[in-house]
């Protein structure tokens, strides 16, 4: 979060800083139903995850399911939170589940 705030401050400082900071920010635009894929890659600032890698995680979580409950029915993405959490674990990170109702 601090790097984002520092990046925003730097963008406001000068034209030279604007150009140099924009080159360092990795961003994938949303395509199809691959929100989780783009979010993970944007978070880690590289293109580590692919649709094939996330599909493989789905299969690992439910190897016997013909219709995998962790992704969209047509296989175009739409991965659920279990896939995101497993993908984070594979990179030695974790998601902390927050429920404001408690």
ABEGO torsion letter per residue (X at the ends): XAAAAAAAAAAAABAAAAAAAAAABBBBBBBEAAAAAAAAAAAAGBAABBAAAAAAAAAAABAABABBAABBAAGAEGBBAAAAAAAAAAAGBBBBBBBAAX
